[in-house]
Amino acid sequence: MIDARFVHAWKDLAAHAAEPNAFVESWFLRPALEQFEPEGCAQLFTLWDDECLCGLMPVAARPRYGRWPMPHVQNWLHHNAFLGTPLVRAGYEYRFWQAYFERMDSYPGQALFAHLNGLTLGGALANALEQVCHSQKRRCGLVHRSERAFLERGLSPDAYFEAAVRGKKRKELRRQKNRLSEEGALAFARDCGTNGLTEWTHEFLALEQRGWKGGNRSAFATADGTRTLFSEWPSGAAAAGKLERLDLRLNGRPLAMLVNFLCPPGSFSFKTAFDEDYARFSPGVLLQIENLGLLDRTDIAWCDSCAAEGHPMIDSLWMGRRAVGRYSVAIGGSGRRVIFGAFLAAELAKSAPRANEHPFHAGEGE
């Protein structure tokens, strides 16, 4: 039961997590579960130490794995949750996976294996997962790997911009900004509070809907459910002190808008939208240049772009890369493990060459 006491423990867990993840915090995950899993098919796996919540991960059973009829259990994600790393209190990473696999071994249901999607490769939780599987001789494979743009503190915003963007491109962006300024009053704004948040959210939804996402029906405003969520998420983040919103306006009209979630020592660049009528001025890029102001914050060491791999705009501005991967892991008794072992071997054999540049595979009996 998710009551006030549980939510308080959840917030404390997020504040002491080994790896921050906005998408598993209470203000983000609870509305998503209510919207996408109203019948309660997804559940929360939790680890407690007496009355201290030490780990939390949403999980759900799935009847198919891609095109294969392979029932499995996996950490629950949706299209707007860009990281699947569970919230685990620092120091409990190893115990969390031990407890999770003990549970899955004892109560696998119809699942033939466990799948873990969207873990930060090289992070504390992925490392602990690999260690637990190795120590338990539990078959486990990294079945997919991707990289996305990642911003890391170390340089000032101006120095970072000069290091990341070649001189000719910087000159072109300055020219575009100057030309845009000739159109009227140009203003950048950054706000971490709640003042005017409802109106700002409506402006974002309208701006996104007018663009290509509205055309292909992937904008938040396209469906009532996602529209409601985009109203709840910023307000929930703001109430938790974790919202940052930026915008670029011309004569008061929004040309580009950006939502960041701040989860010290990290942050997540959640959603952005821009006015395509002004695309020739690159308003989205100009706003991202302002977003480099994150580098001046002493409490934020990094920002995850949450962008697709190879995104042309953000990849050209952010020099770092975050590797994210998917693992498949054996659970249950010997029969399940034999079936899974054959399936995993076939999947790894068919993996693209790049997916195996940094392979991990723990096998039973090793």
C-alpha positions in Angstrom: 0.0 0.0 0.0 1.4 3.4 -1.0 0.5 5.6 1.9 2.0 8.8 3.3 4.5 6.9 5.3 5.7 4.9 2.3 6.0 8.0 0.2 8.1 9.6 2.9 10.4 6.6 2.9 10.5 6.7 -0.9 11.6 10.3 -0.9 14.3 9.5 1.7 15.5 6.7 -0.5 15.8 9.0 -3.5 17.8 11.4 -1.5 20.4 8.7 -0.6 20.3 6.7 -3.8 23.5 5.2 -5.2 22.4 6.4 -8.6 19.8 9.1 -9.0 16.9 8.4 -11.4 14.1 10.9 -11.7 11.9 8.4 -13.5 11.7 6.1 -10.4 11.0 8.9 -7.9 7.6 9.0 -6.3 6.4 12.3 -8.0 7.2 10.8 -11.5 6.5 7.0 -11.1 3.2 7.1 -9.2 1.3 9.2 -11.8 2.7 7.1 -14.6 1.6 3.8 -12.9 -1.9 5.3 -12.3 -2.1 6.3 -16.0 -0.6 3.4 -17.7 -1.2 0.5 -15.3 -4.6 1.3 -13.8 -5.3 -2.4 -13.1 -2.1 -2.8 -11.1 -0.3 -5.2 -13.4 3.0 -3.5 -12.5 4.2 -3.9 -8.9 6.9 -2.3 -6.8 9.7 -4.6 -5.7 11.2 -3.2 -2.5 14.1 -3.9 -0.2 13.8 -2.9 3.5 16.2 -2.9 6.3 14.0 -2.8 9.4 11.9 0.4 8.7 14.3 1.9 6.2 13.5 1.6 2.5 16.7 0.6 0.8 15.6 -0.3 -2.7 12.7 0.1 -5.1 12.0 -1.0 -8.7 8.7 -1.2 -10.6 8.4 -4.7 -12.3 5.8 -6.3 -14.6 5.3 -9.7 -16.2 5.4 -9.7 -20.0 4.1 -12.5 -22.3 6.4 -11.7 -25.2 10.0 -10.6 -25.6 10.1 -8.6 -28.9 8.7 -10.9 -31.5 9.3 -14.1 -29.4 6.6 -15.7 -27.2 9.0 -15.8 -24.3 7.2 -14.8 -21.0 9.5 -12.9 -18.7 9.5 -10.4 -15.9 11.2 -7.0 -16.4 11.6 -3.6 -14.8 8.6 -1.5 -15.8 9.2 1.4 -18.2 7.1 3.5 -20.5 7.8 5.7 -23.5 8.6 8.8 -21.4 10.8 7.1 -18.8 14.4 7.2 -20.2 16.3 5.3 -17.5 15.4 2.0 -15.8 18.0 2.0 -13.0 16.3 1.2 -9.8 16.5 3.4 -6.7 18.8 1.7 -4.3 20.3 3.2 -1.2 24.1 3.6 -1.4 25.8 0.5 0.1 22.8 -1.8 -0.6 23.5 -2.4 -4.3 24.7 -6.0 -3.9 22.0 -6.9 -1.4 19.3 -5.5 -3.7 20.1 -7.8 -6.5 20.5 -10.7 -4.2 17.0 -10.1 -2.8 15.5 -9.5 -6.2 16.8 -12.8 -7.7 15.9 -14.7 -4.5 12.3 -13.5 -5.0 12.3 -14.3 -8.7 13.7 -17.8 -8.1 11.1 -18.6 -5.6 8.1 -17.0 -7.4 8.8 -16.8 -11.1 5.2 -17.3 -12.2 5.2 -17.9 -15.9 8.4 -16.0 -16.5 11.3 -17.9 -18.1 13.9 -15.2 -17.3 14.3 -11.7 -15.9 15.0 -8.7 -18.2 16.5 -5.4 -17.0 16.1 -2.5 -19.3 17.8 0.9 -19.3 20.6 0.4 -16.7 23.6 2.8 -16.7 26.5 0.7 -17.8 29.5 1.1 -15.5 27.2 2.5 -12.8 26.9 1.2 -9.3 23.8 -0.9 -10.0 24.9 -2.5 -13.3 28.3 -3.3 -11.7 26.6 -4.9 -8.7 24.3 -6.9 -11.0 27.2 -8.3 -12.9 29.0 -9.2 -9.6 26.0 -10.9 -8.1 25.4 -12.9 -11.3 29.1 -13.9 -11.4 29.2 -14.9 -7.7 26.0 -16.9 -8.0 27.1 -18.5 -11.3 23.8 -17.1 -12.7 23.6 -16.9 -16.4 23.4 -13.3 -17.5 24.0 -11.4 -20.7 24.3 -7.8 -21.8 22.0 -8.0 -24.8 21.9 -4.4 -26.0 24.0 -1.3 -25.6 23.5 2.2 -26.7 25.1 5.6 -26.0 23.5 9.1 -25.7 24.8 12.6 -25.1 25.9 13.4 -21.6 27.0 16.6 -20.0 29.7 16.6 -17.3 30.9 19.4 -15.1 34.6 20.5 -15.4 34.6 23.5 -17.6 32.8 26.8 -17.5 29.8 27.2 -19.9 31.8 29.4 -22.3 34.8 27.1 -22.2 32.7 24.0 -22.8 30.9 25.6 -25.7 34.3 26.6 -27.3 35.6 23.0 -26.8 32.5 21.3 -28.1 31.6 23.4 -31.1 34.0 24.4 -33.9 34.7 28.1 -34.5 32.8 28.3 -37.8 29.7 26.8 -36.2 29.9 29.1 -33.2 30.1 32.1 -35.6 27.0 30.9 -37.4 25.1 30.5 -34.2 26.0 34.0 -33.0 24.8 35.3 -36.4 21.5 33.5 -36.0 21.0 34.9 -32.5 21.8 38.4 -33.7 19.3 38.0 -36.6 16.7 36.8 -34.3 17.2 39.8 -32.0 16.4 42.0 -34.9 12.9 40.5 -35.0 12.0 41.9 -31.6 12.7 41.6 -27.9 14.6 38.4 -27.4 14.8 37.0 -23.8 16.1 33.8 -22.1 14.6 32.7 -18.8 15.5 30.0 -16.3 13.1 29.2 -13.4 13.2 26.6 -10.7 10.1 27.7 -8.9 6.3 27.3 -9.3 5.4 30.8 -10.3 3.4 30.7 -13.5 4.0 27.0 -13.9 0.5 26.1 -15.1 0.5 28.7 -17.8 4.0 27.7 -18.8 3.0 24.0 -19.1 0.1 24.9 -21.3 2.5 26.9 -23.5 4.8 24.0 -23.8 2.1 21.6 -24.8 0.8 24.0 -27.4 4.3 24.6 -28.8 5.1 20.9 -29.0 1.7 20.1 -30.6 2.3 22.6 -33.4 5.5 20.8 -34.4 6.4 17.5 -36.0 5.5 15.6 -32.9 1.9 16.9 -33.2 1.9 15.8 -36.8 2.9 12.2 -36.0 0.7 12.1 -32.9 3.6 11.7 -30.4 3.1 15.1 -28.7 2.0 15.0 -25.1 -1.2 16.9 -26.0 -2.3 14.3 -28.5 -3.8 12.0 -25.8 -5.6 13.0 -22.6 -3.5 10.6 -20.6 -0.1 12.0 -21.6 -1.4 15.6 -21.5 -2.5 15.0 -17.9 0.9 13.5 -17.0 2.8 16.4 -18.4 0.7 18.6 -16.2 1.5 16.4 -13.1 5.2 15.7 -13.6 6.4 19.4 -13.7 4.2 20.3 -10.7 5.4 17.2 -8.8 9.0 17.9 -9.6 8.6 21.6 -8.6 7.0 20.6 -5.3 10.0 18.3 -4.6 12.4 21.2 -5.6 13.6 19.3 -8.7 12.2 21.2 -11.6 14.2 23.5 -13.8 12.5 25.1 -16.9 14.1 27.3 -19.5 12.6 29.2 -22.4 13.6 31.5 -25.2 11.0 34.1 -26.1 10.6 36.7 -28.8 8.2 39.5 -27.8 6.9 37.2 -25.1 6.2 34.4 -27.5 7.9 31.1 -26.7 10.3 29.9 -29.4 11.9 27.1 -27.5 11.2 25.5 -24.1 13.0 22.9 -22.0 12.2 20.9 -18.9 15.1 19.6 -16.7 14.7 17.4 -13.7 17.4 18.1 -11.0 18.4 15.1 -8.9 21.7 16.0 -7.3 24.4 15.1 -8.1 22.7 14.5 -11.5 20.1 15.9 -13.7 17.9 14.8 -16.6 17.0 16.9 -19.7 13.5 15.6 -20.0 11.6 17.4 -22.8 12.2 20.2 -25.2 10.1 21.9 -27.9 10.7 24.7 -30.4 8.7 26.8 -32.9 9.4 25.3 -36.3 8.4 28.6 -38.0 11.6 30.0 -36.6 13.8 26.9 -37.4 16.1 29.0 -39.6 17.3 30.7 -36.4 17.9 27.4 -34.5 16.0 28.4 -31.4 16.4 24.9 -29.9 20.1 25.1 -30.2 20.3 28.6 -28.8 18.3 27.4 -25.8 20.6 24.4 -25.3 23.6 26.8 -25.3 21.9 28.6 -22.4 21.3 25.2 -20.8 25.1 24.9 -20.4 24.6 27.1 -17.4 24.1 23.8 -15.5 27.9 23.6 -15.5 28.0 26.5 -13.1 25.9 24.7 -10.4 28.0 23.2 -7.6 25.3 20.6 -6.8 25.0 19.2 -10.3 27.9 17.1 -11.6 26.2 15.8 -14.8 23.1 15.9 -17.0 21.7 13.0 -19.0 20.3 14.2 -22.3 17.7 11.4 -22.4 18.0 11.7 -26.2 18.2 9.0 -28.8 21.6 7.6 -29.8 23.1 9.7 -32.5 20.8 12.7 -32.0 22.3 15.3 -34.4 21.6 18.4 -32.4 22.6 17.5 -28.8 25.4 15.3 -29.9 27.0 18.3 -31.6 26.9 20.3 -28.3 27.6 17.8 -25.5 30.9 16.0 -25.7 30.2 13.2 -23.2 28.4 10.0 -23.7 26.4 7.8 -21.3 26.2 4.1 -22.1 22.8 2.4 -21.3 22.2 -1.3 -21.6 19.7 -4.2 -21.3 20.5 -7.4 -19.5 18.7 -10.8 -19.5 19.2 -13.0 -16.4 18.4 -16.6 -15.5 15.8 -17.2 -12.8 14.0 -20.2 -11.3 14.8 -23.9 -11.6 16.9 -26.0 -13.9 14.2 -26.3 -16.6 13.8 -22.6 -17.0 17.5 -22.1 -17.0 18.1 -24.6 -19.8 15.5 -22.9 -22.0 16.8 -19.4 -21.2 20.4 -20.5 -21.8 19.6 -21.6 -25.3 17.6 -18.4 -25.9 20.3 -16.1 -24.6 23.0 -17.8 -26.7 20.9 -17.3 -29.8 20.3 -13.7 -29.0 23.9 -12.9 -28.2 24.9 -14.6 -31.5 22.6 -12.4 -33.5 23.6 -9.2 -31.7 25.0 -6.4 -33.9 28.8 -6.2 -33.7 28.6 -2.9 -31.8 26.5 -4.4 -29.1 29.4 -6.7 -28.3 32.2 -4.1 -28.2 31.8 -4.2 -24.4 30.3 -7.6 -23.8 29.3 -9.1 -20.5 28.3 -12.7 -20.1 28.1 -14.7 -16.9 27.3 -18.4 -17.3 26.2 -21.1 -15.0 29.0 -23.4 -13.9 31.8 -20.8 -14.5 
